[in-house]
Amino acid sequence: MNMKEKTNNVDAEVSNELLDMLSSKAENVEKLNEASDVDPLDIEYHVGRDNDIREIVLQLTAGGPKIDLYVNKSILEGSQLGERQRVHVQNDLLMEDLKQLYESLL
């Protein structure tokens, strides 16, 4: 096995591991009932020139991997070792509660 094949195998393992972790985190988030059940490490606001909030990003984990919840898009995004994966979260009521909670803090 040459170096390129080894690198591809490691990349595939990292990608699969990241997708598994994201899927597990999405399942956990989908089971939550209230915005207060989510305890982010950090909150990031994407604000347009018109001062409208475009996106609220809640950092849920740090390190290996870093997982962010994009509230307006209902997407969990994970990144680890240069790999990036996204999964959709199926909990519209929670996303709306999170949006209202974090918009009110600005």
Secondary structure, 3 states (H helix, E strand, C coil): CCHHHHHHHHHHHHHHHHHHHHHHHHHHHHCCCCHHHCCCCEEEEEECCCCCEEEEEEEEECCCCEEEEECCCCEEEEEECCEEEEEECCCHHHHHHHHHHHHHCC
